[in-house]
Amino acid sequence: GFDASVWEMFPYWIAGSELHIIDEAIRMDIVRLNQYFEEHGITITFLPTQLCEQFMELDNKSLRVLLTGGDKLKRVEKRGYTLVNNYGPTENTVVATSTAIDPDEGMLSIGRPIANTRVYVLGEHNEVQPAGVTGELCIAGRGLARGYLNKPEETAKRFTEDPFVPGERMYR
């Protein structure tokens, strides 16, 4: 949980914001969670995808931004806050792509790469696939892990040479 904790705490502290660590009984009850947000004037929060999808059914007046990630976002409700969908495996410091979701658009994208990150959708022979064509999602950039501890075979299989940036690696 360390990598997620950095992403979920430090940006708020750096901005001078308050950080609320909410009791687990409240976190798991979306009605009480919504009430807590409104009573304490919470304006930005992160909720795991499944909890986020349930939370969007409620009317919330305090949030400006609802961040989500951790699973495939399957649906969205139009609300008074901006919903930001984040994607990224732990092998790339949790968030690799991000986007604000437009409920009127109908598409639930994982977004575009964040700073210092490259994302490719590759075909069978490492060729970049055109938009809309299925392929393997690969991630590269400064946030990439060095590999798996004490698992050299798995590391060699998943962390390969980046075919587009000589001397760098990507996660498959």
C-alpha positions in Angstrom: 0.0 0.0 0.0 3.0 2.4 0.2 2.9 3.5 -3.5 -0.8 4.4 -3.3 -0.3 6.2 0.0 2.2 8.6 -1.5 -0.2 9.4 -4.4 -3.1 9.8 -2.0 -1.4 12.0 0.6 1.6 14.1 -0.5 -0.1 16.2 -3.3 -2.7 17.4 -0.7 -0.1 18.2 2.0 2.0 20.1 -0.6 -1.1 22.1 -1.5 -1.7 22.9 2.1 -4.9 20.8 2.2 -6.3 18.8 5.1 -6.1 15.0 5.0 -8.9 13.0 6.6 -8.3 9.4 7.5 -11.9 8.1 7.7 -12.9 5.2 10.0 -13.4 2.0 8.1 -17.0 1.6 9.2 -17.8 5.0 7.6 -15.7 4.2 4.5 -17.6 1.1 3.7 -21.1 2.7 4.1 -21.6 5.0 1.1 -24.5 6.9 2.8 -22.4 7.6 5.9 -19.4 8.4 3.7 -21.4 11.0 1.7 -22.7 12.5 4.9 -19.1 12.7 6.3 -17.9 14.5 3.1 -20.7 17.0 3.3 -20.3 17.6 7.1 -16.6 18.2 6.8 -16.6 20.1 3.5 -14.5 17.4 1.6 -13.9 18.7 -1.9 -11.5 16.0 -3.4 -11.5 12.3 -2.7 -10.3 9.0 -4.1 -12.6 6.0 -4.1 -11.9 2.6 -5.5 -13.9 1.9 -8.7 -16.6 -0.3 -7.2 -17.2 2.1 -4.3 -17.1 5.0 -6.7 -19.8 3.5 -8.9 -22.1 3.1 -5.9 -21.3 6.6 -4.6 -22.3 8.2 -7.8 -25.9 7.1 -7.1 -26.0 9.6 -4.2 -26.5 13.3 -4.4 -23.3 15.0 -3.1 -22.9 18.8 -2.7 -19.4 19.1 -1.3 -17.1 17.4 -3.9 -15.4 19.2 -6.7 -13.4 16.2 -7.9 -13.9 12.4 -7.4 -10.9 10.4 -8.4 -11.2 6.7 -9.0 -9.1 3.8 -10.1 -8.2 0.2 -9.3 -10.6 -1.6 -11.6 -12.4 -1.0 -15.0 -14.9 1.8 -14.7 -18.2 0.3 -16.1 -20.6 3.2 -15.7 -20.9 6.9 -14.8 -23.6 9.2 -13.5 -23.7 12.9 -14.3 -23.0 14.8 -11.0 -21.9 18.2 -9.9 -18.3 17.1 -9.5 -15.6 16.1 -12.0 -15.0 12.3 -12.2 -11.3 11.5 -13.0 -10.6 7.9 -14.0 -7.0 6.7 -13.3 -5.3 3.6 -14.5 -2.0 2.0 -13.8 -0.4 -1.1 -12.4 1.8 -1.2 -9.3 4.7 -1.9 -11.7 4.4 1.8 -12.7 3.8 3.6 -9.4 0.1 3.1 -9.4 -1.1 5.8 -11.9 0.1 5.7 -15.5 -2.9 7.3 -17.3 -5.6 9.7 -16.2 -8.6 11.5 -17.7 -11.7 13.5 -16.7 -14.8 11.5 -17.7 -17.5 13.3 -19.6 -20.7 11.5 -18.7 -22.4 12.8 -21.9 -19.7 11.3 -24.1 -20.5 7.7 -23.3 -16.9 6.5 -23.5 -15.2 5.4 -20.3 -11.5 5.9 -21.2 -8.4 5.1 -19.1 -7.1 8.4 -20.4 -3.7 9.6 -21.6 -0.3 9.0 -20.0 0.7 11.2 -17.1 4.0 13.2 -17.2 7.2 11.1 -17.8 5.1 8.0 -18.9 4.7 6.5 -22.3 1.8 4.1 -23.1 1.7 1.9 -26.2 -1.0 -0.4 -27.6 1.1 -2.9 -29.5 0.4 -5.6 -32.0 1.9 -9.1 -32.3 5.2 -7.7 -33.7 5.5 -4.6 -31.4 3.9 -2.4 -34.0 1.8 0.5 -32.6 -1.9 -0.3 -33.2 -4.2 2.4 -34.8 -6.9 3.9 -32.5 -9.7 1.4 -31.9 -7.6 -1.6 -32.8 -7.0 -4.3 -30.0 -3.5 -4.9 -28.8 -1.3 -5.3 -25.8 -1.1 -2.4 -23.4 2.6 -1.6 -22.6 3.8 1.1 -20.2 7.2 2.8 -20.1 8.8 5.8 -18.5 10.4 7.1 -15.4 7.9 5.6 -13.0 8.6 2.0 -14.1 9.8 -0.5 -11.5 13.1 -2.3 -11.9 11.3 -5.6 -11.8 10.1 -8.2 -9.3 12.1 -8.9 -6.2 13.8 -12.3 -6.4 11.8 -13.3 -9.6 14.3 -12.8 -12.5 12.3 -15.0 -14.9 9.1 -13.0 -14.3 11.0 -9.8 -14.6 12.5 -10.8 -17.9 9.1 -11.8 -19.2 7.2 -8.6 -18.2 9.9 -5.9 -18.3 11.3 -5.8 -21.9 13.2 -3.4 -24.1 11.2 -0.4 -25.2 11.3 -0.7 -29.0 10.8 3.0 -29.4 13.3 4.4 -26.9 16.7 2.8 -27.1 18.2 1.8 -23.8 14.9 2.0 -21.9 12.4 -0.7 -20.8 8.7 -1.1 -20.9 6.2 -3.2 -18.8 4.1 -5.6 -20.8 
